[in-house]
Amino acid sequence: MSNHEFDAGGMGCADGLAGEFRRRMQAIPVGDVLVVTTHDPAAKEDLPPLARMMGHVVRSIEDPGDGRLLVTVERGR
């Protein structure tokens, strides 16, 4: 199992985050983990349901308190 990083910056689901998340998840092996870093607070509500709908497992959602959101997702299929 490997960890992969995706720094989405200020990208949100309304402006491409969902599509880029989908593309990056498909590019990693099943069982690997993608850590998404974003400055979009709405991603906390948008990304986990999308990940689950795609068959992946949301491992954690962290708010380090510096304006970033870290969403850790394991590829399920």
A tleap script that builds the chain and sets N, CA, C and O, in Angstrom:
source leaprc.protein.ff14SB
mol = sequence {
  NMET SER ASN HIE GLU PHE ASP ALA GLY GLY
  MET GLY CYS ALA ASP GLY LEU ALA GLY GLU
  PHE ARG ARG ARG MET GLN ALA ILE PRO VAL
  GLY ASP VAL LEU VAL VAL THR THR HIE ASP
  PRO ALA ALA LYS GLU ASP LEU PRO PRO LEU
  ALA ARG MET MET GLY HIE VAL VAL ARG SER
  ILE GLU ASP PRO GLY ASP GLY ARG LEU LEU
  VAL THR VAL GLU ARG GLY CARG
}
set mol.1.N position { 0.850 -1.187 0.000 }
set mol.1.CA position { 0.000 0.000 0.000 }
set mol.1.C position { 0.888 1.240 0.000 }
set mol.1.O position { 1.805 1.358 0.813 }
set mol.2.N position { 0.612 2.148 -0.904 }
set mol.2.CA position { 1.372 3.392 -1.004 }
set mol.2.C position { 0.444 4.579 -0.822 }
set mol.2.O position { -0.755 4.500 -1.087 }
set mol.3.N position { 1.027 5.690 -0.363 }
set mol.3.CA position { 0.285 6.949 -0.259 }
set mol.3.C position { 0.626 7.826 -1.450 }
set mol.3.O position { 1.781 7.902 -1.871 }
set mol.4.N position { -0.386 8.483 -1.985 }
set mol.4.CA position { -0.225 9.412 -3.104 }
set mol.4.C position { -0.789 10.753 -2.655 }
set mol.4.O position { -1.779 10.795 -1.925 }
set mol.5.N position { -0.171 11.842 -3.083 }
set mol.5.CA position { -0.589 13.186 -2.687 }
set mol.5.C position { -1.247 13.904 -3.859 }
set mol.5.O position { -0.805 13.785 -5.001 }
set mol.6.N position { -2.302 14.647 -3.563 }
set mol.6.CA position { -2.957 15.490 -4.562 }
set mol.6.C position { -3.255 16.827 -3.899 }
set mol.6.O position { -4.171 16.932 -3.084 }
set mol.7.N position { -2.481 17.847 -4.250 }
set mol.7.CA position { -2.712 19.196 -3.729 }
set mol.7.C position { -3.628 19.920 -4.699 }
set mol.7.O position { -3.199 20.361 -5.765 }
set mol.8.N position { -4.896 20.037 -4.319 }
set mol.8.CA position { -5.899 20.649 -5.181 }
set mol.8.C position { -5.939 22.166 -5.048 }
set mol.8.O position { -6.679 22.830 -5.773 }
set mol.9.N position { -5.152 22.722 -4.128 }
set mol.9.CA position { -5.146 24.174 -3.939 }
set mol.9.C position { -6.537 24.672 -3.597 }
set mol.9.O position { -7.175 24.145 -2.685 }
set mol.10.N position { -7.017 25.676 -4.313 }
set mol.10.CA position { -8.336 26.233 -4.062 }
set mol.10.C position { -9.423 25.608 -4.910 }
set mol.10.O position { -10.567 26.060 -4.889 }
set mol.11.N position { -9.073 24.565 -5.663 }
set mol.11.CA position { -10.045 23.915 -6.541 }
set mol.11.C position { -11.167 23.306 -5.711 }
set mol.11.O position { -10.917 22.651 -4.699 }
set mol.12.N position { -12.408 23.526 -6.146 }
set mol.12.CA position { -13.566 22.942 -5.482 }
set mol.12.C position { -14.315 22.034 -6.425 }
set mol.12.O position { -14.004 21.964 -7.614 }
set mol.13.N position { -15.305 21.335 -5.894 }
set mol.13.CA position { -16.067 20.393 -6.728 }
set mol.13.C position { -16.770 21.098 -7.877 }
set mol.13.O position { -16.995 20.497 -8.927 }
set mol.14.N position { -17.117 22.364 -7.691 }
set mol.14.CA position { -17.806 23.109 -8.751 }
set mol.14.C position { -16.874 23.469 -9.910 }
set mol.14.O position { -17.337 23.718 -11.023 }
set mol.15.N position { -15.572 23.497 -9.655 }
set mol.15.CA position { -14.645 23.887 -10.727 }
set mol.15.C position { -13.569 22.835 -11.009 }
set mol.15.O position { -12.410 23.169 -11.257 }
set mol.16.N position { -13.967 21.570 -10.969 }
set mol.16.CA position { -13.069 20.527 -11.458 }
set mol.16.C position { -12.503 19.553 -10.446 }
set mol.16.O position { -11.891 18.559 -10.837 }
set mol.17.N position { -12.688 19.804 -9.151 }
set mol.17.CA position { -12.100 18.906 -8.147 }
set mol.17.C position { -12.641 17.484 -8.296 }
set mol.17.O position { -11.875 16.524 -8.217 }
set mol.18.N position { -13.941 17.336 -8.508 }
set mol.18.CA position { -14.544 15.999 -8.604 }
set mol.18.C position { -13.948 15.205 -9.760 }
set mol.18.O position { -13.604 14.035 -9.593 }
set mol.19.N position { -13.823 15.826 -10.924 }
set mol.19.CA position { -13.268 15.141 -12.084 }
set mol.19.C position { -11.811 14.781 -11.905 }
set mol.19.O position { -11.380 13.691 -12.283 }
set mol.20.N position { -11.053 15.697 -11.328 }
set mol.20.CA position { -9.626 15.437 -11.104 }
set mol.20.C position { -9.445 14.367 -10.027 }
set mol.20.O position { -8.554 13.525 -10.139 }
set mol.21.N position { -10.279 14.390 -8.987 }
set mol.21.CA position { -10.243 13.351 -7.952 }
set mol.21.C position { -10.505 11.983 -8.578 }
set mol.21.O position { -9.787 11.020 -8.308 }
set mol.22.N position { -11.534 11.907 -9.412 }
set mol.22.CA position { -11.888 10.647 -10.078 }
set mol.22.C position { -10.708 10.151 -10.917 }
set mol.22.O position { -10.360 8.972 -10.864 }
set mol.23.N position { -10.094 11.052 -11.690 }
set mol.23.CA position { -8.964 10.673 -12.561 }
set mol.23.C position { -7.788 10.159 -11.731 }
set mol.23.O position { -7.173 9.150 -12.076 }
set mol.24.N position { -7.482 10.850 -10.647 }
set mol.24.CA position { -6.332 10.462 -9.813 }
set mol.24.C position { -6.583 9.154 -9.073 }
set mol.24.O position { -5.659 8.359 -8.898 }
set mol.25.N position { -7.816 8.919 -8.635 }
set mol.25.CA position { -8.121 7.649 -7.962 }
set mol.25.C position { -7.968 6.488 -8.930 }
set mol.25.O position { -7.475 5.426 -8.550 }
set mol.26.N position { -8.386 6.676 -10.180 }
set mol.26.CA position { -8.283 5.605 -11.172 }
set mol.26.C position { -6.831 5.311 -11.540 }
set mol.26.O position { -6.524 4.233 -12.051 }
set mol.27.N position { -5.937 6.267 -11.282 }
set mol.27.CA position { -4.535 6.122 -11.671 }
set mol.27.C position { -3.695 5.393 -10.621 }
set mol.27.O position { -2.535 5.070 -10.876 }
set mol.28.N position { -4.273 5.130 -9.436 }
set mol.28.CA position { -3.502 4.447 -8.393 }
set mol.28.C position { -4.042 3.025 -8.215 }
set mol.28.O position { -5.206 2.761 -8.515 }
set mol.29.N position { -3.193 2.104 -7.724 }
set mol.29.CA position { -3.637 0.712 -7.556 }
set mol.29.C position { -4.688 0.575 -6.447 }
set mol.29.O position { -4.721 1.365 -5.504 }
set mol.30.N position { -5.541 -0.440 -6.582 }
set mol.30.CA position { -6.515 -0.761 -5.545 }
set mol.30.C position { -5.765 -1.010 -4.234 }
set mol.30.O position { -4.761 -1.722 -4.216 }
set mol.31.N position { -6.252 -0.424 -3.144 }
set mol.31.CA position { -5.609 -0.569 -1.834 }
set mol.31.C position { -4.689 0.581 -1.492 }
set mol.31.O position { -4.366 0.781 -0.321 }
set mol.32.N position { -4.252 1.352 -2.499 }
set mol.32.CA position { -3.418 2.523 -2.232 }
set mol.32.C position { -4.285 3.667 -1.714 }
set mol.32.O position { -5.511 3.633 -1.824 }
set mol.33.N position { -3.634 4.671 -1.153 }
set mol.33.CA position { -4.325 5.782 -0.509 }
set mol.33.C position { -3.969 7.093 -1.216 }
set mol.33.O position { -2.808 7.347 -1.536 }
set mol.34.N position { -4.994 7.919 -1.451 }
set mol.34.CA position { -4.799 9.258 -2.003 }
set mol.34.C position { -5.122 10.264 -0.901 }
set mol.34.O position { -6.209 10.238 -0.325 }
set mol.35.N position { -4.166 11.152 -0.613 }
set mol.35.CA position { -4.385 12.225 0.359 }
set mol.35.C position { -4.627 13.504 -0.431 }
set mol.35.O position { -3.728 14.021 -1.094 }
set mol.36.N position { -5.859 14.007 -0.350 }
set mol.36.CA position { -6.250 15.216 -1.072 }
set mol.36.C position { -6.137 16.402 -0.119 }
set mol.36.O position { -6.730 16.399 0.960 }
set mol.37.N position { -5.375 17.412 -0.523 }
set mol.37.CA position { -5.275 18.657 0.229 }
set mol.37.C position { -5.998 19.734 -0.560 }
set mol.37.O position { -5.702 19.960 -1.733 }
set mol.38.N position { -6.952 20.402 0.090 }
set mol.38.CA position { -7.704 21.455 -0.594 }
set mol.38.C position { -7.970 22.607 0.360 }
set mol.38.O position { -8.009 22.430 1.578 }
set mol.39.N position { -8.150 23.777 -0.208 }
set mol.39.CA position { -8.505 24.966 0.576 }
set mol.39.C position { -9.994 25.263 0.464 }
set mol.39.O position { -10.469 26.274 0.982 }
set mol.40.N position { -10.742 24.373 -0.222 }
set mol.40.CA position { -12.183 24.562 -0.389 }
set mol.40.C position { -12.928 23.891 0.761 }
set mol.40.O position { -12.944 22.663 0.840 }
set mol.41.N position { -13.554 24.677 1.667 }
set mol.41.CA position { -14.242 24.068 2.812 }
set mol.41.C position { -15.417 23.177 2.408 }
set mol.41.O position { -15.772 22.263 3.152 }
set mol.42.N position { -16.022 23.421 1.255 }
set mol.42.CA position { -17.156 22.605 0.805 }
set mol.42.C position { -16.738 21.179 0.465 }
set mol.42.O position { -17.582 20.283 0.420 }
set mol.43.N position { -15.450 20.958 0.226 }
set mol.43.CA position { -14.973 19.615 -0.108 }
set mol.43.C position { -15.243 18.637 1.033 }
set mol.43.O position { -15.351 17.432 0.806 }
set mol.44.N position { -15.350 19.146 2.248 }
set mol.44.CA position { -15.640 18.287 3.406 }
set mol.44.C position { -17.002 17.607 3.243 }
set mol.44.O position { -17.195 16.478 3.695 }
set mol.45.N position { -17.937 18.294 2.598 }
set mol.45.CA position { -19.274 17.744 2.362 }
set mol.45.C position { -19.375 17.035 1.012 }
set mol.45.O position { -20.150 16.090 0.864 }
set mol.46.N position { -18.594 17.486 0.029 }
set mol.46.CA position { -18.726 16.991 -1.344 }
set mol.46.C position { -17.894 15.741 -1.650 }
set mol.46.O position { -18.376 14.815 -2.303 }
set mol.47.N position { -16.651 15.717 -1.178 }
set mol.47.CA position { -15.729 14.656 -1.579 }
set mol.47.C position { -16.042 13.288 -0.968 }
set mol.47.O position { -16.018 12.297 -1.698 }
set mol.48.N position { -16.336 13.181 0.337 }
set mol.48.CA position { -16.599 11.844 0.906 }
set mol.48.C position { -17.757 11.093 0.240 }
set mol.48.O position { -17.597 9.906 -0.047 }
set mol.49.N position { -18.924 11.722 -0.024 }
set mol.49.CA position { -19.985 10.965 -0.695 }
set mol.49.C position { -19.584 10.529 -2.110 }
set mol.49.O position { -19.948 9.439 -2.552 }
set mol.50.N position { -18.838 11.376 -2.812 }
set mol.50.CA position { -18.364 11.029 -4.152 }
set mol.50.C position { -17.446 9.806 -4.074 }
set mol.50.O position { -17.579 8.864 -4.854 }
set mol.51.N position { -16.514 9.839 -3.120 }
set mol.51.CA position { -15.576 8.722 -2.961 }
set mol.51.C position { -16.323 7.422 -2.663 }
set mol.51.O position { -16.029 6.384 -3.257 }
set mol.52.N position { -17.285 7.479 -1.747 }
set mol.52.CA position { -18.050 6.280 -1.393 }
set mol.52.C position { -18.872 5.781 -2.584 }
set mol.52.O position { -18.971 4.574 -2.808 }
set mol.53.N position { -19.459 6.703 -3.344 }
set mol.53.CA position { -20.250 6.335 -4.509 }
set mol.53.C position { -19.379 5.602 -5.543 }
set mol.53.O position { -19.859 4.724 -6.260 }
set mol.54.N position { -18.100 5.976 -5.606 }
set mol.54.CA position { -17.174 5.356 -6.548 }
set mol.54.C position { -16.604 4.039 -6.012 }
set mol.54.O position { -15.856 3.358 -6.713 }
set mol.55.N position { -16.958 3.678 -4.765 }
set mol.55.CA position { -16.500 2.410 -4.200 }
set mol.55.C position { -15.231 2.505 -3.382 }
set mol.55.O position { -14.608 1.485 -3.090 }
set mol.56.N position { -14.830 3.725 -3.001 }
set mol.56.CA position { -13.620 3.919 -2.220 }
set mol.56.C position { -13.972 4.094 -0.741 }
set mol.56.O position { -15.135 4.287 -0.389 }
set mol.57.N position { -12.950 4.024 0.119 }
set mol.57.CA position { -13.146 4.128 1.562 }
set mol.57.C position { -12.505 5.418 2.057 }
set mol.57.O position { -11.307 5.631 1.870 }
set mol.58.N position { -13.298 6.274 2.687 }
set mol.58.CA position { -12.770 7.512 3.273 }
set mol.58.C position { -12.134 7.148 4.606 }
set mol.58.O position { -12.829 6.745 5.539 }
set mol.59.N position { -10.822 7.289 4.697 }
set mol.59.CA position { -10.078 6.929 5.907 }
set mol.59.C position { -10.137 8.037 6.955 }
set mol.59.O position { -10.299 7.762 8.144 }
set mol.60.N position { -10.005 9.295 6.512 }
set mol.60.CA position { -10.044 10.398 7.474 }
set mol.60.C position { -10.305 11.714 6.758 }
set mol.60.O position { -10.048 11.873 5.565 }
set mol.61.N position { -10.832 12.654 7.548 }
set mol.61.CA position { -11.010 14.030 7.102 }
set mol.61.C position { -10.431 14.891 8.212 }
set mol.61.O position { -10.939 14.894 9.333 }
set mol.62.N position { -9.367 15.622 7.898 }
set mol.62.CA position { -8.680 16.408 8.920 }
set mol.62.C position { -8.701 17.887 8.566 }
set mol.62.O position { -8.556 18.276 7.407 }
set mol.63.N position { -8.886 18.695 9.597 }
set mol.63.CA position { -8.821 20.153 9.464 }
set mol.63.C position { -7.685 20.623 10.360 }
set mol.63.O position { -7.882 20.807 11.561 }
set mol.64.N position { -6.470 20.825 9.779 }
set mol.64.CA position { -5.321 21.214 10.596 }
set mol.64.C position { -5.418 22.631 11.174 }
set mol.64.O position { -4.568 23.037 11.966 }
set mol.65.N position { -6.450 23.380 10.781 }
set mol.65.CA position { -6.640 24.704 11.353 }
set mol.65.C position { -5.904 25.815 10.622 }
set mol.65.O position { -5.860 26.948 11.100 }
set mol.66.N position { -5.327 25.501 9.469 }
set mol.66.CA position { -4.574 26.512 8.715 }
set mol.66.C position { -5.252 26.832 7.387 }
set mol.66.O position { -4.622 27.368 6.477 }
set mol.67.N position { -6.541 26.501 7.278 }
set mol.67.CA position { -7.271 26.779 6.047 }
set mol.67.C position { -7.290 25.620 5.076 }
set mol.67.O position { -7.979 25.664 4.057 }
set mol.68.N position { -6.530 24.576 5.393 }
set mol.68.CA position { -6.506 23.394 4.517 }
set mol.68.C position { -7.456 22.336 5.053 }
set mol.68.O position { -7.814 22.330 6.231 }
set mol.69.N position { -7.852 21.443 4.158 }
set mol.69.CA position { -8.627 20.267 4.514 }
set mol.69.C position { -7.889 19.078 3.913 }
set mol.69.O position { -7.538 19.098 2.733 }
set mol.70.N position { -7.651 18.043 4.713 }
set mol.70.CA position { -6.968 16.843 4.242 }
set mol.70.C position { -7.957 15.686 4.245 }
set mol.70.O position { -8.470 15.302 5.296 }
set mol.71.N position { -8.219 15.136 3.072 }
set mol.71.CA position { -9.145 14.027 2.929 }
set mol.71.C position { -8.331 12.823 2.456 }
set mol.71.O position { -7.724 12.854 1.385 }
set mol.72.N position { -8.326 11.757 3.271 }
set mol.72.CA position { -7.555 10.562 2.960 }
set mol.72.C position { -8.519 9.462 2.506 }
set mol.72.O position { -9.425 9.070 3.242 }
set mol.73.N position { -8.303 8.970 1.275 }
set mol.73.CA position { -9.213 7.999 0.663 }
set mol.73.C position { -8.433 6.801 0.156 }
set mol.73.O position { -7.425 6.948 -0.534 }
set mol.74.N position { -8.916 5.598 0.509 }
set mol.74.CA position { -8.313 4.371 0.013 }
set mol.74.C position { -9.084 3.895 -1.209 }
set mol.74.O position { -10.314 3.843 -1.201 }
set mol.75.N position { -8.343 3.548 -2.265 }
set mol.75.CA position { -9.018 3.071 -3.480 }
set mol.75.C position { -9.612 1.695 -3.234 }
set mol.75.O position { -8.918 0.764 -2.825 }
set mol.76.N position { -10.904 1.583 -3.490 }
set mol.76.CA position { -11.612 0.344 -3.233 }
set mol.76.C position { -11.753 -0.552 -4.450 }
set mol.76.O position { -11.721 -1.776 -4.321 }
set mol.77.N position { -11.911 0.041 -5.640 }
set mol.77.CA position { -12.066 -0.771 -6.854 }
set mol.77.C position { -11.625 -0.007 -8.058 }
set mol.77.O position { -11.681 -0.525 -9.173 }
savepdb mol mol.pdb
quit
